[in-house]
Amino acid sequence: MNYRFYYSNNNGQDDYGLKYVDDLGYGYKCTKFKVKYPMQEQDIQPGMEYLMEPKPIFDNENYKAAGKLKDKVAIITGGDSGIGRAVAVSFVKEKAKVVIVYLNEHKDAADTKEYIEKLGGECKLIAGDLKNPEFCQYVVDETIKCYGKIDCLINNAGVQFQQKSLLDISNEQFDCTMKSNVYSMFYLTKMALREMKPGSTIINVSSVTTFYGEPELIDYVTTKGAIVGFTRALATNLADKNIRVNAVAPGYFWTPLQPACWEKEKIPTLGSDAPMKRAGEVYELAPIFVYLASDDSSYTTGQVMHINGGLFKG
């Protein structure tokens, strides 16, 4: 370990002040846990994976694919890195074709495409701002032009900003968070739905923070709660069309969004409040997306799947 002592920013009273790291790499606060991630931060949203140390583990080499998504076409927003990259890789292993939509993380997107192609998969990259409804229509048009259909839409892209108080959240930040996390999902889903047939699936990404109320992510939690409501209402609306809509609510996972959001002192304790006393690696999330996109979940709609190391029991 190249670091040893940390001190809380609030005289030991905050919920994540790491007090000590021993020679074996175990950290101490209220509980003992293995420290995996050194302090780091990024001043860009939603963050760059290639800048992270260590890099997220996005592929489980022991995963046994079974062709569950053979010939399906999936749009994955935020698919360049983090959760989206892990899902894209798992979908390709299950024989799907993927369209990865991202903002401006060109190196991460290129790395993901290269990895997918080495697996023998097909991947199309589309860069742009999903807050713009015209761009959302462009994504749908390009997907149809390239692959002729849309079988699965994964609304994963989003931003989050740490603020200590509601009073610290500017109107501009609130507007950005709402439009990035909710408006973009609404626009893209509405436009993709026109091309989706019976048997198609929509998977939205919520967050564990909306279920316990993370106090320093008020605007983010608000958007993730909205995603739960959108998922449930849309699932009921589309049930008679046999288009299933579900959500995944991840706990704390090692993604670019973490160093892009949190002050650097929080990073070593990420996930330590969960009963499993660690953050998740994104490959651990991917199988639930495969399940929800495949015929294995043919009687599952309107659900929120909780993958969080026991932090919240849904």
C-alpha positions in Angstrom: 0.0 0.0 0.0 1.3 3.5 -0.8 -0.9 5.2 1.7 -1.5 4.5 5.4 -3.6 7.1 7.3 -6.8 8.9 6.5 -8.7 11.3 8.6 -12.3 12.3 8.5 -13.3 15.7 7.2 -15.7 16.1 10.0 -13.8 15.3 13.2 -14.5 11.6 12.9 -18.3 12.1 12.7 -19.0 11.5 9.1 -20.1 8.2 7.7 -17.1 7.4 5.6 -14.0 8.8 7.3 -11.4 6.1 6.9 -9.1 6.2 10.0 -6.4 3.7 9.3 -5.1 1.2 6.7 -2.9 -1.6 8.0 0.0 -3.3 6.2 -2.3 -5.9 4.7 -4.5 -3.3 3.1 -7.4 -3.5 5.5 -9.2 -0.3 6.4 -10.9 0.6 9.7 -13.8 2.9 10.5 -16.9 1.4 12.1 -16.1 -1.9 10.5 -13.1 -3.7 9.0 -12.9 -4.0 5.2 -10.4 -4.5 2.4 -9.3 -1.3 0.8 -9.2 -1.8 -3.0 -9.3 1.7 -4.4 -6.9 4.5 -3.6 -8.0 8.1 -3.3 -8.6 9.7 -6.7 -10.9 12.1 -8.4 -11.9 13.4 -11.9 -13.2 16.9 -12.7 -15.3 15.6 -15.7 -18.7 14.0 -15.9 -19.6 11.2 -16.3 -15.9 10.2 -16.0 -13.3 8.4 -18.0 -12.5 4.7 -17.3 -9.0 4.8 -18.8 -8.0 7.3 -16.0 -9.1 5.0 -13.2 -6.7 3.0 -11.0 -7.3 0.2 -10.7 -9.4 -0.4 -13.8 -12.9 -1.8 -13.4 -13.3 -5.5 -14.1 -15.8 -5.6 -16.8 -15.5 -9.2 -18.1 -15.9 -12.4 -16.3 -13.7 -14.8 -18.2 -15.4 -17.8 -16.6 -18.8 -16.7 -17.9 -20.5 -19.5 -19.9 -22.6 -18.0 -22.7 -25.5 -19.9 -24.2 -26.6 -17.8 -27.1 -29.5 -16.3 -25.1 -29.5 -13.1 -27.1 -28.7 -14.5 -30.5 -29.5 -12.1 -33.4 -30.9 -9.5 -31.0 -30.0 -5.8 -31.4 -29.5 -3.7 -28.3 -29.0 0.0 -27.8 -26.9 0.7 -24.7 -26.5 4.2 -23.5 -23.3 4.9 -21.6 -22.0 1.7 -23.1 -18.5 3.0 -23.5 -17.5 2.3 -19.9 -18.5 1.2 -16.4 -21.8 -0.8 -16.2 -22.6 -0.1 -19.8 -19.3 -1.7 -21.0 -19.8 -4.8 -18.9 -23.3 -5.2 -20.3 -22.2 -4.7 -23.8 -19.5 -7.3 -23.5 -21.9 -9.8 -21.9 -24.5 -9.2 -24.6 -22.0 -9.8 -27.4 -21.0 -13.0 -25.7 -24.6 -14.0 -25.8 -24.6 -13.3 -29.6 -26.3 -9.9 -29.6 -25.3 -6.9 -31.8 -24.8 -3.7 -29.7 -25.1 0.0 -30.4 -23.1 1.9 -27.9 -24.2 5.5 -27.3 -21.9 7.8 -25.4 -21.3 11.5 -24.8 -17.6 12.3 -25.5 -15.6 9.5 -24.0 -14.0 8.6 -27.3 -11.0 6.6 -25.9 -13.2 4.5 -23.6 -15.6 3.9 -26.5 -12.9 2.9 -28.9 -11.4 0.5 -26.3 -14.8 -1.1 -25.8 -15.4 -1.5 -29.5 -11.9 -3.1 -29.9 -12.6 -5.5 -27.1 -15.9 -6.5 -28.5 -14.5 -7.1 -32.0 -11.8 -9.3 -30.5 -14.6 -11.4 -29.1 -16.0 -11.7 -32.6 -18.9 -9.4 -31.9 -20.5 -6.5 -33.8 -20.5 -3.0 -32.2 -21.6 0.4 -33.6 -20.5 3.6 -31.8 -22.6 6.8 -31.8 -21.4 9.9 -29.9 -23.7 12.7 -28.9 -25.8 14.4 -26.3 -28.9 12.4 -25.3 -30.4 15.5 -23.7 -31.1 16.6 -27.3 -34.3 14.8 -28.6 -33.0 15.2 -32.2 -29.9 13.2 -31.3 -32.1 10.5 -29.7 -34.0 10.2 -33.0 -30.7 10.0 -34.8 -29.6 7.1 -32.6 -32.8 5.2 -33.4 -32.5 6.0 -37.2 -28.9 4.9 -37.3 -29.7 1.6 -35.5 -32.5 0.8 -37.9 -30.3 1.8 -40.8 -27.4 -0.5 -39.6 -29.3 -3.5 -38.1 -32.9 -3.2 -39.2 -34.5 -3.5 -35.8 -34.3 -2.7 -32.0 -34.9 -5.6 -29.6 -33.6 -4.1 -26.4 -33.0 -0.6 -25.1 -30.8 -0.1 -22.0 -31.1 3.4 -20.5 -27.9 3.5 -18.5 -26.3 6.9 -19.2 -26.4 9.4 -16.4 -24.5 11.9 -14.2 -24.2 12.5 -10.4 -22.8 15.4 -8.4 -21.9 15.3 -4.7 -23.3 18.3 -2.7 -23.4 18.5 1.1 -26.8 20.4 1.1 -29.8 21.2 -1.0 -28.7 24.8 -0.8 -25.5 23.9 -2.6 -27.3 22.5 -5.7 -27.5 25.2 -8.3 -30.4 25.5 -10.6 -28.0 24.7 -13.5 -26.8 21.5 -11.8 -30.4 20.4 -11.1 -31.4 21.0 -14.7 -28.4 19.1 -16.0 -29.0 16.1 -13.7 -32.7 16.0 -14.5 -32.2 16.3 -18.3 -29.2 13.8 -18.4 -30.9 11.1 -16.3 -34.6 11.5 -17.0 -35.3 13.6 -20.1 -32.8 11.6 -22.1 -34.4 8.3 -21.0 -37.9 9.6 -21.9 -36.8 10.9 -25.3 -34.9 7.8 -26.4 -37.5 5.3 -25.1 -40.3 7.2 -26.8 -38.5 7.1 -30.2 -37.2 3.6 -29.9 -40.6 2.3 -28.9 -41.9 3.1 -32.4 -39.6 0.5 -33.8 -39.9 -2.2 -31.1 -42.0 -5.3 -31.6 -43.7 -7.8 -29.2 -41.0 -9.6 -27.3 -38.7 -6.5 -27.0 -37.4 -5.3 -23.7 -36.5 -2.0 -22.0 -34.1 -2.0 -19.1 -33.6 1.2 -17.1 -30.9 1.8 -14.5 -32.0 3.2 -11.2 -29.8 3.2 -8.0 -29.7 1.9 -4.5 -29.4 5.5 -3.4 -33.1 6.2 -4.2 -34.1 3.4 -1.7 -32.2 4.6 1.3 -32.0 8.4 0.4 -28.3 9.2 0.0 -28.1 12.7 1.6 -25.3 14.1 -0.6 -26.9 13.1 -3.9 -30.3 14.8 -3.6 -30.9 15.6 -7.2 -29.4 12.3 -8.4 -31.6 10.4 -6.0 -34.6 12.3 -7.3 -33.9 11.3 -10.9 -33.4 7.6 -9.9 -36.7 7.6 -8.1 -38.3 9.0 -11.2 -36.8 6.2 -13.2 -38.5 3.6 -10.9 -41.9 5.3 -11.4 -41.3 5.5 -15.2 -40.4 1.8 -15.3 -43.5 0.6 -13.4 -46.0 2.8 -15.3 -44.5 2.0 -18.7 -44.4 -1.7 -17.9 -48.1 -1.7 -17.1 -48.8 0.4 -20.2 -47.0 -2.0 -22.5 -47.8 -5.3 -21.0 -50.6 -6.1 -23.5 -48.1 -5.4 -26.3 -45.7 -8.0 -24.8 -42.9 -5.4 -24.4 -41.4 -5.8 -21.0 -39.9 -3.0 -19.0 -37.7 -3.5 -15.9 -35.1 -1.7 -13.9 -31.8 -2.5 -12.2 -30.9 -0.6 -9.0 -27.1 -1.1 -8.5 -25.4 -0.5 -5.3 -21.9 1.0 -5.2 -19.9 -0.3 -8.1 -16.4 0.7 -9.3 -17.2 2.8 -12.3 -16.0 6.2 -13.7 -19.0 7.9 -12.1 -17.5 7.3 -8.6 -14.2 9.4 -9.0 -16.1 11.9 -11.2 -18.6 12.5 -8.4 -17.2 11.9 -4.9 -14.5 13.8 -3.1 -11.4 11.7 -3.2 -11.5 10.8 0.5 -14.6 8.7 0.0 -13.1 6.5 -2.7 -11.2 4.0 -0.4 -14.4 3.3 1.6 -16.7 2.8 -1.4 -19.1 0.1 -0.6 -17.8 -0.6 2.9 -21.2 0.0 4.5 -22.7 -3.0 2.6 -22.9 -6.3 4.5 -20.4 -7.7 2.0 -18.1 -4.8 2.9 -17.0 -3.9 -0.6 -18.0 -2.2 -3.8 -19.1 -4.4 -6.7 -17.2 -4.9 -9.9 -19.3 -4.2 -13.0 -19.0 -7.8 -14.4 -21.1 -8.8 -11.4 -24.0 -6.8 -12.7 -24.0 -7.9 -16.3 -25.9 -11.3 -15.9 -29.0 -9.6 -14.5 -29.2 -7.5 -17.7 -28.8 -10.7 -19.8 -31.7 -12.2 -17.8 -34.0 -9.3 -18.3 -33.2 -9.0 -22.0 -33.6 -12.7 -22.7 -36.6 -15.1 -22.8 -35.6 -16.4 -19.4 -37.5 -13.4 -18.0 -40.6 -13.7 -20.2 -43.0 -13.3 -17.3 -41.0 -10.5 -15.6 -42.1 -6.9 -16.0 -42.3 -3.8 -13.9 -39.7 -5.0 -11.5 -36.6 -3.4 -9.9 -33.7 -5.7 -9.4 -31.4 -4.9 -6.5 -27.7 -5.8 -6.8 -25.9 -4.1 -4.0 -24.0 -6.5 -1.7 -26.9 -6.5 0.8 -26.9 -2.7 1.4 -30.7 -2.6 0.6 -33.0 -5.6 0.7 -35.7 -4.9 -1.9 
